[in-house]
Amino acid sequence: MTTFLAFAEKEGIAPSHFKCSAIGRIQLVEGHLEFTGIDLYPKIYLPDMENQSTFSEILIKTHRHSIIAHSIRAPIIYHEEIL
């Protein structure tokens, strides 16, 4: 989610608080363990709801441009909350 924070900084806005937890699924694939899925649960706390639509747009960009998501084969599913 560092990609999200970088995009937000570029827009000149910042969440008042940000946290993200993750759950990874691992399976034995062709004799070795491999991530077969990753669920991210980012919670983005806003100082006010004025920039909610901008943060939503930044999340969409994050999904498309995440360095980590492009570096692994497992699908990454985002379960974001903007609070």
Long-range contacts (C-beta under 8 A, 24 or more apart in sequence): 1-40, 1-42, 1-62, 3-62, 3-65, 3-66, 3-67, 3-68, 4-42, 4-44, 4-58, 4-59, 4-62, 7-58, 7-61, 7-62, 7-65, 8-55, 8-58, 11-54, 11-58, 13-51, 13-54, 13-55, 15-44, 15-45, 15-46, 15-47, 15-55, 16-45, 16-46, 16-47, 17-43, 17-45, 18-42, 18-43, 18-44, 18-45, 19-43, 24-74, 25-74, 34-73, 34-74, 35-72, 35-73, 35-74, 36-74, 37-74, 37-75, 37-76, 37-77, 38-72, 38-74, 38-75, 38-76, 38-77, 39-76, 39-77, 39-79, 40-76, 40-77, 40-78, 40-79, 40-80, 41-79, 41-80, 41-81, 42-78, 42-79, 42-80, 42-81, 43-80, 43-81, 43-83, 44-80, 44-81, 44-82, 44-83, 45-83, 46-82, 46-83, 52-82, 55-82, 56-82
